[in-house]
Amino acid sequence: MGRSQESFNKKEVRNKKEKKRREKEKKRLAKRDSEKSSLDSMIAYVDENGSITDTPPDPSKKTKIKAEDIRISVPKGENIKSAPERKGTVSFFNASKGYGFIRDTETKESVFFHVNNVEGDISEGNLVSFEVERGQKGLAAINVKQIKQETNS
């Protein structure tokens, strides 16, 4: 009784859905039938140049590799080759938080420092000597010392 009261548009939508469902079922069955392939067709090989092929490699070109020779790691970073001691000016220093930045006089780059690496008292604008090492987030100054400025009075 419910279908007799359907409008033409509703019938059309229902028929389209049914047709789409049947087509989908046909595709699924066709795909299932075509996927019945052997394991050999799914195997890939790597040749002596490292390229992936579908043919097995030639055993005569096989080379023996020792397990000890294989290295799986990240290469070590290069050590910074610089003057053992640099000079710069303290461009920013936050005494309450205990860190600051030194502007290198030669390279003009800013280098981070922490009060744990400071010998003596320093403040903004002081001329300091320091060494540079790689920190967790980049370059960091260590062994920071204030340079006494001579005044000619």
mmCIF file of the C-alpha atoms, coordinates in Angstrom:
data_MODEL
# 
_entry.id   MODEL 
# 
loop_
_atom_site.group_PDB 
_atom_site.id 
_atom_site.type_symbol 
_atom_site.label_atom_id 
_atom_site.label_alt_id 
_atom_site.label_comp_id 
_atom_site.label_asym_id 
_atom_site.label_entity_id 
_atom_site.label_seq_id 
_atom_site.pdbx_PDB_ins_code 
_atom_site.Cartn_x 
_atom_site.Cartn_y 
_atom_site.Cartn_z 
_atom_site.occupancy 
_atom_site.B_iso_or_equiv 
_atom_site.pdbx_formal_charge 
_atom_site.auth_seq_id 
_atom_site.auth_comp_id 
_atom_site.auth_asym_id 
_atom_site.auth_atom_id 
_atom_site.pdbx_PDB_model_num 
ATOM 1   C CA . MET A 1 1   ? 0.000  0.000   0.000   1.00 0.00 ? 1   MET A CA 1 
ATOM 2   C CA . GLY A 1 2   ? 2.891  2.365   0.713   1.00 0.00 ? 2   GLY A CA 1 
ATOM 3   C CA . ARG A 1 3   ? 4.445  2.046   -2.730  1.00 0.00 ? 3   ARG A CA 1 
ATOM 4   C CA . SER A 1 4   ? 1.277  2.839   -4.596  1.00 0.00 ? 4   SER A CA 1 
ATOM 5   C CA . GLN A 1 5   ? 1.326  6.300   -3.073  1.00 0.00 ? 5   GLN A CA 1 
ATOM 6   C CA . GLU A 1 6   ? 4.947  7.008   -4.112  1.00 0.00 ? 6   GLU A CA 1 
ATOM 7   C CA . SER A 1 7   ? 5.526  9.873   -6.469  1.00 0.00 ? 7   SER A CA 1 
ATOM 8   C CA . PHE A 1 8   ? 7.312  9.425   -9.771  1.00 0.00 ? 8   PHE A CA 1 
ATOM 9   C CA . ASN A 1 9   ? 10.456 11.113  -8.394  1.00 0.00 ? 9   ASN A CA 1 
ATOM 10  C CA . LYS A 1 10  ? 10.625 8.732   -5.418  1.00 0.00 ? 10  LYS A CA 1 
ATOM 11  C CA . LYS A 1 11  ? 10.276 5.720   -7.740  1.00 0.00 ? 11  LYS A CA 1 
ATOM 12  C CA . GLU A 1 12  ? 13.024 7.102   -9.956  1.00 0.00 ? 12  GLU A CA 1 
ATOM 13  C CA . VAL A 1 13  ? 15.404 7.580   -6.980  1.00 0.00 ? 13  VAL A CA 1 
ATOM 14  C CA . ARG A 1 14  ? 14.647 4.053   -5.686  1.00 0.00 ? 14  ARG A CA 1 
ATOM 15  C CA . ASN A 1 15  ? 15.297 2.533   -9.113  1.00 0.00 ? 15  ASN A CA 1 
ATOM 16  C CA . LYS A 1 16  ? 18.605 4.407   -9.470  1.00 0.00 ? 16  LYS A CA 1 
ATOM 17  C CA . LYS A 1 17  ? 19.749 3.193   -6.032  1.00 0.00 ? 17  LYS A CA 1 
ATOM 18  C CA . GLU A 1 18  ? 18.828 -0.394  -6.907  1.00 0.00 ? 18  GLU A CA 1 
ATOM 19  C CA . LYS A 1 19  ? 20.651 -0.182  -10.240 1.00 0.00 ? 19  LYS A CA 1 
ATOM 20  C CA . LYS A 1 20  ? 23.747 1.274   -8.569  1.00 0.00 ? 20  LYS A CA 1 
ATOM 21  C CA . ARG A 1 21  ? 23.705 -1.496  -5.935  1.00 0.00 ? 21  ARG A CA 1 
ATOM 22  C CA . ARG A 1 22  ? 23.536 -4.184  -8.651  1.00 0.00 ? 22  ARG A CA 1 
ATOM 23  C CA . GLU A 1 23  ? 26.419 -2.601  -10.606 1.00 0.00 ? 23  GLU A CA 1 
ATOM 24  C CA . LYS A 1 24  ? 28.516 -2.408  -7.458  1.00 0.00 ? 24  LYS A CA 1 
ATOM 25  C CA . GLU A 1 25  ? 27.859 -6.089  -6.718  1.00 0.00 ? 25  GLU A CA 1 
ATOM 26  C CA . LYS A 1 26  ? 28.898 -7.027  -10.294 1.00 0.00 ? 26  LYS A CA 1 
ATOM 27  C CA . LYS A 1 27  ? 32.149 -5.059  -9.958  1.00 0.00 ? 27  LYS A CA 1 
ATOM 28  C CA . ARG A 1 28  ? 32.901 -6.688  -6.605  1.00 0.00 ? 28  ARG A CA 1 
ATOM 29  C CA . LEU A 1 29  ? 32.386 -10.190 -8.028  1.00 0.00 ? 29  LEU A CA 1 
ATOM 30  C CA . ALA A 1 30  ? 34.475 -9.419  -11.118 1.00 0.00 ? 30  ALA A CA 1 
ATOM 31  C CA . LYS A 1 31  ? 37.289 -8.047  -8.972  1.00 0.00 ? 31  LYS A CA 1 
ATOM 32  C CA . ARG A 1 32  ? 37.203 -11.083 -6.671  1.00 0.00 ? 32  ARG A CA 1 
ATOM 33  C CA . ASP A 1 33  ? 37.451 -13.424 -9.679  1.00 0.00 ? 33  ASP A CA 1 
ATOM 34  C CA . SER A 1 34  ? 40.340 -11.493 -11.273 1.00 0.00 ? 34  SER A CA 1 
ATOM 35  C CA . GLU A 1 35  ? 42.350 -11.296 -8.022  1.00 0.00 ? 35  GLU A CA 1 
ATOM 36  C CA . LYS A 1 36  ? 42.795 -15.060 -7.882  1.00 0.00 ? 36  LYS A CA 1 
ATOM 37  C CA . SER A 1 37  ? 46.438 -14.858 -8.952  1.00 0.00 ? 37  SER A CA 1 
ATOM 38  C CA . SER A 1 38  ? 49.448 -16.776 -7.784  1.00 0.00 ? 38  SER A CA 1 
ATOM 39  C CA . LEU A 1 39  ? 52.002 -15.700 -5.202  1.00 0.00 ? 39  LEU A CA 1 
ATOM 40  C CA . ASP A 1 40  ? 54.715 -15.610 -7.869  1.00 0.00 ? 40  ASP A CA 1 
ATOM 41  C CA . SER A 1 41  ? 53.058 -12.695 -9.652  1.00 0.00 ? 41  SER A CA 1 
ATOM 42  C CA . MET A 1 42  ? 53.142 -10.663 -6.433  1.00 0.00 ? 42  MET A CA 1 
ATOM 43  C CA . ILE A 1 43  ? 56.871 -11.105 -5.647  1.00 0.00 ? 43  ILE A CA 1 
ATOM 44  C CA . ALA A 1 44  ? 59.293 -8.282  -6.439  1.00 0.00 ? 44  ALA A CA 1 
ATOM 45  C CA . TYR A 1 45  ? 63.077 -8.586  -6.575  1.00 0.00 ? 45  TYR A CA 1 
ATOM 46  C CA . VAL A 1 46  ? 65.888 -6.080  -6.113  1.00 0.00 ? 46  VAL A CA 1 
ATOM 47  C CA . ASP A 1 47  ? 68.678 -6.260  -8.680  1.00 0.00 ? 47  ASP A CA 1 
ATOM 48  C CA . GLU A 1 48  ? 72.390 -5.477  -8.152  1.00 0.00 ? 48  GLU A CA 1 
ATOM 49  C CA . ASN A 1 49  ? 71.767 -1.761  -8.820  1.00 0.00 ? 49  ASN A CA 1 
ATOM 50  C CA . GLY A 1 50  ? 69.012 -1.504  -6.215  1.00 0.00 ? 50  GLY A CA 1 
ATOM 51  C CA . SER A 1 51  ? 66.150 -1.312  -8.730  1.00 0.00 ? 51  SER A CA 1 
ATOM 52  C CA . ILE A 1 52  ? 62.939 -3.271  -8.168  1.00 0.00 ? 52  ILE A CA 1 
ATOM 53  C CA . THR A 1 53  ? 62.218 -5.842  -10.897 1.00 0.00 ? 53  THR A CA 1 
ATOM 54  C CA . ASP A 1 54  ? 59.894 -8.787  -11.444 1.00 0.00 ? 54  ASP A CA 1 
ATOM 55  C CA . THR A 1 55  ? 62.698 -11.149 -12.513 1.00 0.00 ? 55  THR A CA 1 
ATOM 56  C CA . PRO A 1 56  ? 64.914 -12.898 -9.969  1.00 0.00 ? 56  PRO A CA 1 
ATOM 57  C CA . PRO A 1 57  ? 68.514 -11.622 -9.724  1.00 0.00 ? 57  PRO A CA 1 
ATOM 58  C CA . ASP A 1 58  ? 71.382 -13.417 -11.431 1.00 0.00 ? 58  ASP A CA 1 
ATOM 59  C CA . PRO A 1 59  ? 73.175 -15.558 -8.801  1.00 0.00 ? 59  PRO A CA 1 
ATOM 60  C CA . SER A 1 60  ? 76.545 -15.026 -10.520 1.00 0.00 ? 60  SER A CA 1 
ATOM 61  C CA . LYS A 1 61  ? 76.406 -11.279 -9.781  1.00 0.00 ? 61  LYS A CA 1 
ATOM 62  C CA . LYS A 1 62  ? 75.693 -11.856 -6.084  1.00 0.00 ? 62  LYS A CA 1 
ATOM 63  C CA . THR A 1 63  ? 78.203 -10.318 -3.635  1.00 0.00 ? 63  THR A CA 1 
ATOM 64  C CA . LYS A 1 64  ? 78.820 -11.393 -0.064  1.00 0.00 ? 64  LYS A CA 1 
ATOM 65  C CA . ILE A 1 65  ? 78.283 -8.688  2.577   1.00 0.00 ? 65  ILE A CA 1 
ATOM 66  C CA . LYS A 1 66  ? 79.342 -9.068  6.186   1.00 0.00 ? 66  LYS A CA 1 
ATOM 67  C CA . ALA A 1 67  ? 76.772 -8.101  8.801   1.00 0.00 ? 67  ALA A CA 1 
ATOM 68  C CA . GLU A 1 68  ? 79.445 -6.113  10.709  1.00 0.00 ? 68  GLU A CA 1 
ATOM 69  C CA . ASP A 1 69  ? 79.936 -3.820  7.696   1.00 0.00 ? 69  ASP A CA 1 
ATOM 70  C CA . ILE A 1 70  ? 76.315 -2.657  7.701   1.00 0.00 ? 70  ILE A CA 1 
ATOM 71  C CA . ARG A 1 71  ? 75.869 0.576   9.650   1.00 0.00 ? 71  ARG A CA 1 
ATOM 72  C CA . ILE A 1 72  ? 72.406 1.680   10.669  1.00 0.00 ? 72  ILE A CA 1 
ATOM 73  C CA . SER A 1 73  ? 72.652 5.053   12.364  1.00 0.00 ? 73  SER A CA 1 
ATOM 74  C CA . VAL A 1 74  ? 72.494 8.764   11.887  1.00 0.00 ? 74  VAL A CA 1 
ATOM 75  C CA . PRO A 1 75  ? 75.859 10.214  10.880  1.00 0.00 ? 75  PRO A CA 1 
ATOM 76  C CA . LYS A 1 76  ? 77.521 12.294  13.556  1.00 0.00 ? 76  LYS A CA 1 
ATOM 77  C CA . GLY A 1 77  ? 77.237 16.038  13.149  1.00 0.00 ? 77  GLY A CA 1 
ATOM 78  C CA . GLU A 1 78  ? 80.292 17.983  12.196  1.00 0.00 ? 78  GLU A CA 1 
ATOM 79  C CA . ASN A 1 79  ? 82.146 19.612  15.037  1.00 0.00 ? 79  ASN A CA 1 
ATOM 80  C CA . ILE A 1 80  ? 82.259 23.372  14.841  1.00 0.00 ? 80  ILE A CA 1 
ATOM 81  C CA . LYS A 1 81  ? 85.744 24.448  13.843  1.00 0.00 ? 81  LYS A CA 1 
ATOM 82  C CA . SER A 1 82  ? 86.146 27.914  15.261  1.00 0.00 ? 82  SER A CA 1 
ATOM 83  C CA . ALA A 1 83  ? 88.516 29.961  17.309  1.00 0.00 ? 83  ALA A CA 1 
ATOM 84  C CA . PRO A 1 84  ? 88.812 28.499  20.798  1.00 0.00 ? 84  PRO A CA 1 
ATOM 85  C CA . GLU A 1 85  ? 87.665 31.757  22.358  1.00 0.00 ? 85  GLU A CA 1 
ATOM 86  C CA . ARG A 1 86  ? 85.352 34.339  20.804  1.00 0.00 ? 86  ARG A CA 1 
ATOM 87  C CA . LYS A 1 87  ? 84.472 37.855  21.858  1.00 0.00 ? 87  LYS A CA 1 
ATOM 88  C CA . GLY A 1 88  ? 81.109 39.542  21.801  1.00 0.00 ? 88  GLY A CA 1 
ATOM 89  C CA . THR A 1 89  ? 78.669 41.915  23.476  1.00 0.00 ? 89  THR A CA 1 
ATOM 90  C CA . VAL A 1 90  ? 75.747 40.844  25.653  1.00 0.00 ? 90  VAL A CA 1 
ATOM 91  C CA . SER A 1 91  ? 72.760 42.024  23.592  1.00 0.00 ? 91  SER A CA 1 
ATOM 92  C CA . PHE A 1 92  ? 70.040 40.654  25.883  1.00 0.00 ? 92  PHE A CA 1 
ATOM 93  C CA . PHE A 1 93  ? 70.098 39.292  29.441  1.00 0.00 ? 93  PHE A CA 1 
ATOM 94  C CA . ASN A 1 94  ? 67.164 38.277  31.640  1.00 0.00 ? 94  ASN A CA 1 
ATOM 95  C CA . ALA A 1 95  ? 68.574 37.877  35.156  1.00 0.00 ? 95  ALA A CA 1 
ATOM 96  C CA . SER A 1 96  ? 65.303 36.558  36.634  1.00 0.00 ? 96  SER A CA 1 
ATOM 97  C CA . LYS A 1 97  ? 65.068 33.702  34.113  1.00 0.00 ? 97  LYS A CA 1 
ATOM 98  C CA . GLY A 1 98  ? 68.826 33.200  33.851  1.00 0.00 ? 98  GLY A CA 1 
ATOM 99  C CA . TYR A 1 99  ? 69.504 33.353  30.120  1.00 0.00 ? 99  TYR A CA 1 
ATOM 100 C CA . GLY A 1 100 ? 70.593 35.792  27.445  1.00 0.00 ? 100 GLY A CA 1 
ATOM 101 C CA . PHE A 1 101 ? 72.145 36.303  24.037  1.00 0.00 ? 101 PHE A CA 1 
ATOM 102 C CA . ILE A 1 102 ? 75.613 37.402  22.995  1.00 0.00 ? 102 ILE A CA 1 
ATOM 103 C CA . ARG A 1 103 ? 76.220 39.200  19.673  1.00 0.00 ? 103 ARG A CA 1 
ATOM 104 C CA . ASP A 1 104 ? 79.507 37.848  18.274  1.00 0.00 ? 104 ASP A CA 1 
ATOM 105 C CA . THR A 1 105 ? 81.805 40.695  17.171  1.00 0.00 ? 105 THR A CA 1 
ATOM 106 C CA . GLU A 1 106 ? 83.248 38.783  14.188  1.00 0.00 ? 106 GLU A CA 1 
ATOM 107 C CA . THR A 1 107 ? 80.264 36.920  12.738  1.00 0.00 ? 107 THR A CA 1 
ATOM 108 C CA . LYS A 1 108 ? 77.525 39.243  14.082  1.00 0.00 ? 108 LYS A CA 1 
ATOM 109 C CA . GLU A 1 109 ? 75.351 36.219  14.960  1.00 0.00 ? 109 GLU A CA 1 
ATOM 110 C CA . SER A 1 110 ? 73.467 35.833  18.238  1.00 0.00 ? 110 SER A CA 1 
ATOM 111 C CA . VAL A 1 111 ? 74.533 32.993  20.520  1.00 0.00 ? 111 VAL A CA 1 
ATOM 112 C CA . PHE A 1 112 ? 72.388 31.773  23.418  1.00 0.00 ? 112 PHE A CA 1 
ATOM 113 C CA . PHE A 1 113 ? 73.871 31.463  26.922  1.00 0.00 ? 113 PHE A CA 1 
ATOM 114 C CA . HIS A 1 114 ? 72.636 30.351  30.345  1.00 0.00 ? 114 HIS A CA 1 
ATOM 115 C CA . VAL A 1 115 ? 73.812 31.683  33.734  1.00 0.00 ? 115 VAL A CA 1 
ATOM 116 C CA . ASN A 1 116 ? 75.149 28.214  34.608  1.00 0.00 ? 116 ASN A CA 1 
ATOM 117 C CA . ASN A 1 117 ? 77.838 28.803  31.952  1.00 0.00 ? 117 ASN A CA 1 
ATOM 118 C CA . VAL A 1 118 ? 78.771 32.298  33.175  1.00 0.00 ? 118 VAL A CA 1 
ATOM 119 C CA . GLU A 1 119 ? 81.807 32.995  35.341  1.00 0.00 ? 119 GLU A CA 1 
ATOM 120 C CA . GLY A 1 120 ? 81.260 36.153  37.409  1.00 0.00 ? 120 GLY A CA 1 
ATOM 121 C CA . ASP A 1 121 ? 78.564 38.803  37.014  1.00 0.00 ? 121 ASP A CA 1 
ATOM 122 C CA . ILE A 1 122 ? 77.482 40.190  33.655  1.00 0.00 ? 122 ILE A CA 1 
ATOM 123 C CA . SER A 1 123 ? 74.781 42.512  32.378  1.00 0.00 ? 123 SER A CA 1 
ATOM 124 C CA . GLU A 1 124 ? 73.537 43.868  29.051  1.00 0.00 ? 124 GLU A CA 1 
ATOM 125 C CA . GLY A 1 125 ? 76.144 45.750  27.064  1.00 0.00 ? 125 GLY A CA 1 
ATOM 126 C CA . ASN A 1 126 ? 79.155 44.001  28.683  1.00 0.00 ? 126 ASN A CA 1 
ATOM 127 C CA . LEU A 1 127 ? 82.029 42.869  26.479  1.00 0.00 ? 127 LEU A CA 1 
ATOM 128 C CA . VAL A 1 128 ? 82.544 39.139  27.090  1.00 0.00 ? 128 VAL A CA 1 
ATOM 129 C CA . SER A 1 129 ? 84.716 36.265  25.923  1.00 0.00 ? 129 SER A CA 1 
ATOM 130 C CA . PHE A 1 130 ? 83.122 32.857  25.360  1.00 0.00 ? 130 PHE A CA 1 
ATOM 131 C CA . GLU A 1 131 ? 83.412 29.482  23.659  1.00 0.00 ? 131 GLU A CA 1 
ATOM 132 C CA . VAL A 1 132 ? 80.723 27.947  21.431  1.00 0.00 ? 132 VAL A CA 1 
ATOM 133 C CA . GLU A 1 133 ? 79.311 24.426  21.493  1.00 0.00 ? 133 GLU A CA 1 
ATOM 134 C CA . ARG A 1 134 ? 76.286 22.771  19.931  1.00 0.00 ? 134 ARG A CA 1 
ATOM 135 C CA . GLY A 1 135 ? 73.378 22.783  22.393  1.00 0.00 ? 135 GLY A CA 1 
ATOM 136 C CA . GLN A 1 136 ? 69.978 21.099  22.255  1.00 0.00 ? 136 GLN A CA 1 
ATOM 137 C CA . LYS A 1 137 ? 68.454 23.781  20.043  1.00 0.00 ? 137 LYS A CA 1 
ATOM 138 C CA . GLY A 1 138 ? 71.498 25.218  18.274  1.00 0.00 ? 138 GLY A CA 1 
ATOM 139 C CA . LEU A 1 139 ? 74.654 27.060  19.204  1.00 0.00 ? 139 LEU A CA 1 
ATOM 140 C CA . ALA A 1 140 ? 75.235 27.823  22.894  1.00 0.00 ? 140 ALA A CA 1 
ATOM 141 C CA . ALA A 1 141 ? 77.945 29.853  24.613  1.00 0.00 ? 141 ALA A CA 1 
ATOM 142 C CA . ILE A 1 142 ? 79.942 28.296  27.443  1.00 0.00 ? 142 ILE A CA 1 
ATOM 143 C CA . ASN A 1 143 ? 82.694 29.647  29.717  1.00 0.00 ? 143 ASN A CA 1 
ATOM 144 C CA . VAL A 1 144 ? 81.321 33.187  29.407  1.00 0.00 ? 144 VAL A CA 1 
ATOM 145 C CA . LYS A 1 145 ? 83.609 35.735  31.130  1.00 0.00 ? 145 LYS A CA 1 
ATOM 146 C CA . GLN A 1 146 ? 83.404 39.490  31.264  1.00 0.00 ? 146 GLN A CA 1 
ATOM 147 C CA . ILE A 1 147 ? 86.375 41.268  29.675  1.00 0.00 ? 147 ILE A CA 1 
ATOM 148 C CA . LYS A 1 148 ? 87.666 44.171  31.733  1.00 0.00 ? 148 LYS A CA 1 
ATOM 149 C CA . GLN A 1 149 ? 87.620 47.296  29.614  1.00 0.00 ? 149 GLN A CA 1 
ATOM 150 C CA . GLU A 1 150 ? 90.572 49.582  30.114  1.00 0.00 ? 150 GLU A CA 1 
ATOM 151 C CA . THR A 1 151 ? 89.758 53.252  30.501  1.00 0.00 ? 151 THR A CA 1 
ATOM 152 C CA . ASN A 1 152 ? 92.355 55.916  29.719  1.00 0.00 ? 152 ASN A CA 1 
ATOM 153 C CA . SER A 1 153 ? 91.542 58.735  32.121  1.00 0.00 ? 153 SER A CA 1 
# 
